[in-house]
Amino acid sequence: MTHQIPGARASRRNFLGLVGLGAAAVAGGPLLAGCSEKPAGTGTAQNLDAFAHLLPTQKDLGQSITPDVIGTRPVPDGYTRYPATLVDAITEKPGTSGKEITAMTPAWGPAPPGIGQSAYLQAVNAELGTPVNFTIQDGMTYADKLNAMLGARDVPELLCVPGWEVEKIPRFAEAIGVLFEDLTDHLKGDAVNPYPMLASFPTGAWRNAIWNGRLAAVPNPTDGPFPWALFTRKDLLDAYGLAVPTSLDELLAIAKQVTDPAKKVWAFDDIFAMIQMYHKVPGSKGGWRLAADGTPEFKYETPEFRQALEVMARIYQDGLVHPDIVASKGADSVQLFAKNGATLFTRAGLGMWQGAQAEHQKVNPKLNIQPVPIFSATGGDPLVWGDDEPISYTFIRKGVGKERVEELLRVINWCSAPLGSQEAQLRDYGVEGKHHTPTPNGPTKTDLAFKEMANQYFFISGRNPTIGPFPDTPTFVPDMLAYSNDMVRYLEKDPWDGVKLEMPAAYKANQVPTEDKITDVLRGRRPLSDIDAIVQEWKASGGEEARRLLAESLPKAG
């Protein structure tokens, strides 16, 4: 299945959380006491190939469901037809203790009702045999909560950490050693056999779940390599008689034509990530590449970034960005785009596409959300950011005991059931007659499903990724795979592929404040001439330290 997983967002509150954890670490407080004799916060690099002997033995489930559209890896395969017959993938209830499981996951948009008011949670929990009680946190500020939790050593039994939040948490590897179970002996080699769904995960996903030389979490394998895409309201472009843009000049010309504050319509939300890609700004490991002399170079230091900065600043200056976005990082860009038509282009994760189309076409049958293929503003082939690292990781709280760890792994295994199973249908579509209506092409979600379901069980599990089927949006899978298979040809090569990096604490702590300064420049609150000083401050506050770590880690990447 494809789920609505927006990409990373940063805020000043993130920074305050980072400072809180960093201060506890430097002070040698209770969180990290005794974890390491190394200098605080210098960062580490591990060659993940060295830990192949710790990984679960990969075993296919032997399903006979043939995909309808083949993805070019790391793009997964797609399904346009729902299986006619479902199987029981798991015959015994995974929960045996009856003891409530506490879990924390992110959600975007209105929070779903809790365990006592949700027919969806009650139905899935009944099948689990042990109830999972979710604490749902705002995905926009999830890093704040993670940092507060880690600093206080107050974590639930199952904690979801999205992959894009890891880079915001200073000394995260040391926090893992203190707060979470080592899962190596439970899952390495054939020890994974009691959990066949987990054994089916790609080996590469498990490799990324190594921290401190041990298997620390259950990965949620990526269902697509791209962090961002530019989407357009194709139905509105058609109404204007305009074609989907194929160049930056065309995009900006359309933006000026459609922006009309009197009609409360603007071209864009914050599309700076896309403007950077159009100018081939590096994106690996958050924005690093190798310069011509072979040394690590960060995006702020590149001429491509300066060009993208100037273009985006003009977009803001010309009034092409919705004022709610300009005023607040918390504005709901999906609502402005998909529901209200107040913006014609939005930068979003690919997971936004199907969910927004399915929900809002109920009110607007003409709605047609489509991605804009990435182009180069400087000639030649485009550059597309992306990787095949997991969407998220599920950690188990340390000290719960061997039997409880095994029960929690069985629950995670149940939640990871594949397409074609009764378990997956309940997880993804809820109860027939309440959360979905059966159709010849598969279940179609009801309004109650959109209210109660927020990928809760998805975020404490994983699965061998697939896309679709989606009977309520029948063209989505072919459209999604056509776009993805086209764009994957231009995926940026990561010089540090295969290396697990724990970036220096100062670098992580300075990441959000620096982005805030750049946002001030983009939105006209600081002059463009300030960018040189901002980059020098970044270098002095962890940037040079990160460069040294990346240079030293290159031999580990081969």
N, C-alpha and C positions, 0 to 999 in steps of 0.2 A: 504494500500500500504506500501511497505518497501522503505525507501528512504536512500540515501547515506549520512549518518551522522557520520563522523569520530569522534573519541573521543577527549578528551582534549589534548592539547599540551601546553607546557609552554615555555616561552622565557624570556630573560633578559628584553626585552621591556615590557613584562607583568609587571615585577617588578616595572619598572619606572612608569607605569600607576598606580599601586597600591600605590606607595609612594605619587603620586600626590593627590589621593583621601584621603588617610590617613592624609596627612598634612592639607588639607582643613578642615577635620573633627576635628582634634585635635585643630586647631586654632579657631574653632567655626565660620568658614567662612560662606558665604551665603548659601552653599548647605544644611548644617545640622543645622543652627541656630534655636534654639527653639524646636528642635525635641525631646530632652530627657534631663532629669535632672540626668540621671545615669552617672557614670564615663565613660569617653570616651573609647570605644573599648573593654569593658570587655566581651562581648558576652552574648547571651541569649539562653534560651531553652524553647520551648512551647510544651505542650502535645496537639497534633492536634485533639485528640478525643474530647477535650473540646469545639471545635468549630463546631461540627456536625450541630448545628442549623443554621449555616451561609451558608451551602452548598446548591447548586441547588438540586432540587428534580430530581433524576435520572429516566428517562423515555426512554424505548426502542423505536426505530423508527418503529418497527413492520414489518421489511422487511422479505421477504420469501426466501432469498438467503441462501442456505444451504452450509456450508463450506465442502470442499473436504478432508481436513486434520485437525484433531482436535489438538490444542495446549494444553500442560499442563501448566496451569497458573503459572506465569504471561506470558508465551509464548502465543501469539495470534493464532487464527485459520488461516488456509491457504486455498486459492482458486486456483485451477489449470485451471478452465474454466471461461471464461469471460461471464458475463450475456448476454443472447440472446436479451433481451429487456431492454432498459434503460428508466427510468422515470424522469420526471421533479420534483425534490425534492422541489424546491422553485419556486413559480409561479410569484412572483413580484421581480423586481430589488431591491436589498438591498440599493443601493445608491440613495438618493433623492435630495441631495443638488447640485450635479455636481462639488463640490469643491474637488480639488485634495487632496488625502491622502498621507502623507509622511510616509515612513516606512524604517526600516533598518533591514537587515537580513544577515547571513553569507553565504559564498559559498567557495568551495574548488576547486582549479583548475582555469582555465581562467574565468574572470568575464564575465557574459552574457551581451549582448547589452542592452542599456537603453531604456526607454519608447518610445522614438522617432524612434528607429531603430529595434524594436522587434515586429514582427507580433504576437508572443505569448502573450506578455503583452497587446497589443492593443485588441486582441480578448477577453481575460478574462475581461479586464477593461470595454469593451463594454457591457458585460453581467452584470457586477456589477452596471453599471449606474453611477459610480463615479470612476475616475481613481486612481489607486494606483501607486505612483512613488517611486520605490525602490532605496535606496542606498545600494549597495552590498559591503560588506567588506570581506576581506580575512579571512576565518575561522581559519587560523593558528595564526593570530594575533588579533582575534576579541576582546579578553579581553582588549587589549591596547585601542581600540576605545571606548569600553564601559566605561572604567575608565576615559578617556578624556572627553567623553560626560557628564557623571554624574558629574564630577568635574566642568565642565563649565555650568551645568544646561541647556544644549542645546540638547534636545531629540526630536525625531520625534513623530508624533501622535501615531504610532504603533512601538513599539520597541521589537524585539526578543532578549531574553536573554537565551541562551542555559543553560541547567541545570548544565553542567560541568563547566561553567564559574562563577556560583554564588559563589563558594567557594573561588574564587580569588579576590572578591570585598569586601574590608573592610567596615563594617558598612552599608552593602547593605540594611538592613531593614530600616534604617533611611533615606537613599536616596529614597527608595520607598515612604515613607511617605511625602516627600517633592515634588517629581517630578511626581508621577503617581496617577491616579484616584483610589478612593476606589470603587470597583465594587460590593460590597456586596448587596446594596439595588437594584441594577439592576438585580442580578442573584440569590439571595438566595431563597430557597423554590420554590414556583410556579412563582416567578418573572422571572424565566428563560423560561417560556412557549413561549414567542415570538421568542425564539432561539432554536428550537427543536433539531438541530444538537448538540448544546452545551449541552443540557439536556441529550443527550445519552452518554456522556462521563462517564467513570467509576468514582464512588464517590472518590476512592482513589487518582485519579489524581487531583480532585478539592481540596481535603484535603491538598495536597502539595502546592497549590497556596495561602495558608494563610500566610500572614506576618502581624506582628503588631496586631494580633487578628482580622484581617479583610481579606476579599477576595480581593486580590490585582492584580490578573492577570488571563488570560485564559490559562489553561495548554494545552500542546500538549502531550497527553498520550503516554507512551512508546510503541513501537511496538516490544519490545524484551528486556529482562533484562540484557543482557551481554554487557559490555563496549568494550571488546576486544575479538578477536579470532586470532589464528595463521592460516593463509591460505598458501596453497602450490599450485604451478603450477603442477597439477597432470599430465598434458600432458607431461611436461618435465621430471618428475620423471619416467613416463612410458618409455620415450625414453632412459633413463639411465638404465632401468630395475630395478628400485628401488621401494619399497613399501612405503606407507605413514607411518611415524614413529609412534611407540606406546610407546616409552620411551625416556627419555632425552639422554641416551647413543646412541640409534639409531639415534636421531635427530642430535647429534653432529658428529656422524660417517658419516652420509649422507652429512652434511655441509662441512666436510673436503674433501669428495670425489668430490663434484660438484664445489667447489670454484676453479676457474681458471682465475686469472687476465689477462693472455695472451689472453683469449677469452672474457674478460670483463664480466665474470659471477662470482657472489658471492652468498653465501647462504642466507644472511639475510639483513634486514634493522634493525632498533632499536627494538629488541624483548624483552627488559628488563621486561616489564610488564608481558609477558608470562613466562619468567624465574622465576619471583616472584611467579606467580600462581603455577607453577610446584613444587615450594618449600613450598607452603601453607603459603605464606606471607599474613597477613590480609589486607583486602581491604575496610572494612566497614567505611563509613564516611571519605574516603580518606586514610585509612590505620590503623584504630584502632580496637582493640579487648579487651576483658577482660582477664587479666592474671589469673594465678591459684588462687591468693588470692582475685580475684574479682575487682581489680583496673584496670583502663584503661591503656592500653599499646600500644604505637605507633610502627609501623612496623620497624622503624630504630633501635629500642631497642631489636629486636628479633633475635635469632640465625638463624631463617629461612631467614631473610633478608641478614644477613652476608653471608650465603651460596649462595644465589642467586647473590649477588654482586660479589663474587669471580668467579662464573661460567660465568657471563656476562663479567667480566673484561678479562677472558681468551679468550672468543669469540672474543672480540676486539683485544686482543694481537695476536691471531692466524690469524688475517686478514680475518675473515669470514664475516665481515660487509662491504657493499658497500662503497667505499671511499667518494661518494657524501653525504652519510648519516653521516659518521664520521666528515666530514668537515663542515656540515651545517644542522641546524634543519629544514631549509626550503626546503630541497630536496623533490622532488615529488616521494614518495615511491610507489604510485599506478602506475605511469607511468613506473618506473623502473621494477616493478613486472609484471603488466598485459600487458603492451604494448611491453616493450623491452625484457623481459625475463632476465634482468640483475640480478635479485634476484629470488631465487626459493621459498623463504618463506617471508611472510610479516605479521606483526602485524597490524590489522586494525579493525575498527568497522564492525559489521555484515552487516551494510548498504552498505559497499563498494562492497560486493560480486556481487549482481545482476547487478548493474550499470556498473561495470568494465567488467563483462562478456559480457553484451549486447553490450557495445560500441566497445570493442576490438576484439570480435569474427567476426566482419564484415571484418576485415583485416586478422585475423588468425582463420580460422574455427576450427582448432584443439584445441584452447584454452579451458582449463578445470580447472577452479578455484574451489578448494575444501577446507573446513576447516579441520584442524588436531584436532581430539578429544583431550581434555585436559587430561593429565595424571599426576600422582604423581611421583616426583623424589625421594621421601622418604618413599614410601610404603603406603599401605592403599588406601582409596578412594581419588580422587582428590578434590581440593577445587577450586570453580569457583566464581570469583567476579561477583557481579551484584546486581540490585535492581529494583523496579518497579516505581521509580520516573519518572516524565515527562521528555521527551526529551528537551523541551524548554518551555518558558513562553512568552506570548504576553502581554505587558503593554500598557496602554493608557495614553497619556500625560495629566497631571492635568490641569484643567482650560479651557477645550475645550467647556464646556457647556453640559447640559443634552441631548439636541437633537443630538448633534454631537456624544456623547458617544453611544447613541442608534443606530445611523447610523453606527458607527464603529463596534459595536457588530453585527449588521446585516451583515456587510461585512465579519466579522470573521466567522459568522454562515454559510454563503454561501460557504466560502472557506473550511469549515469542512464537506461538503456533502460526503456521504458514497459511497462505491463501488455500482454500479448499477444505479447511477444517471447520468443524462446528465452533471450536474455541475462537478462531479468528473472526468468524462472523459475529459472534456475541461481542467480542472486544471492539470490532470496528463499526458495527451497526446496531448494537444493543438488542432489545427485545422486539420481536415481530409484533406489529400492531400498536406498539408504543413508540419505538424509536425508528422503525423502518417499515416500509410497505413492500411486500414482495412483488416483483414484476418478472416477466419472462427473461429480462436481461440482468436480473439480480436485484438486491434490496435497494430501495431509495429512502434516504433519511427524511424523517419528519421534523417539524419545528422543535419538538421536544428533544430530539437528538442534538440539534444545534445548540440548545440551551444547556443540556446536561453533560455533553461529551466534549472534552478538551484534551484529548490524547493522554489522559491520565495513565493508563496502563502501557501505552506506547513508550512513555518516558521512564518506565522502570523495567524495560525489557529491550529487545532488539529482534531482528529477524534477517534471514537471508533476503535482501531487499528485492522487491518487485514494484512495478507501477501498475495500478489499476486492479481490477476493472472498476469503472464508475458509470453505472447505467444512467445516472441523472445528468452526466456530461459525456455523452458517447464519443465526441470527437477529441476529448482531452488527451487520451493516451496516444493516438497517432500524432496529434499536434505536438505533444510534449516530447515524444521520442524523435520526431523529425527535427525539432529545434536542438535537442540535446546531442543527437548524433552528428549534427552539423557543427555545433560549437565545440565539441570535445576534440576536434581536429586541431584546435588552436590553444589547447590547454597549456598553461605556462609550466615549464619544467622547473622543479624545485631542486636546487643544488644540495639541499640537506635532506632529501628523501631518505627515509630509513633511520634517521637520527631522532631520538627523543630529547628535546631541548627543554630544560628548565631555565628560563631566561632570568638574568639577574634581578634581584628584588627592586633595586632602584629603577631599572628600566621599566619593569611592570608598573611600579607605582607612579611613574611619570607619564605613562602612556595616555591616560585620559586627560590630565591637565594640559598636555601638549595639544591633543585633538581639540580641546575646548578653545585654546588660543587660536588655532587655525580656523575653527568655526567663527570666532569673532572677526577674523580677517575676511572670511568669505562673506559674512553678512554685513560688512561695512562698519563694524564697531571698532576695528583697528585698521590702519592703512596697510596696503600690500607691502610697503617698504619694511614693515616689522618682521617679515618672514625670516630674514637673515638672522636677526637676534633670537627669534624663536628656535631656529635650528641650532644655533650655538648653545642655547640653554638646554635643548634636548641632548646634545652631545655630552655636555658636562653633567647631566643628571641621569646617566645610565646608558646613553647611546653608545659612547666609546667602549664602555664595559661590555655591552652586548656584542659589539663588533669583534672584540677580542675573543669572546666565547665562540662566535660563529666561525671565525677564522681557525681557531684551534680544533673545531669539530669537523672541519672539511675532510681530513683523512678518514674519519669514521664513516663518512658518507661515500667513501671511495672516489 
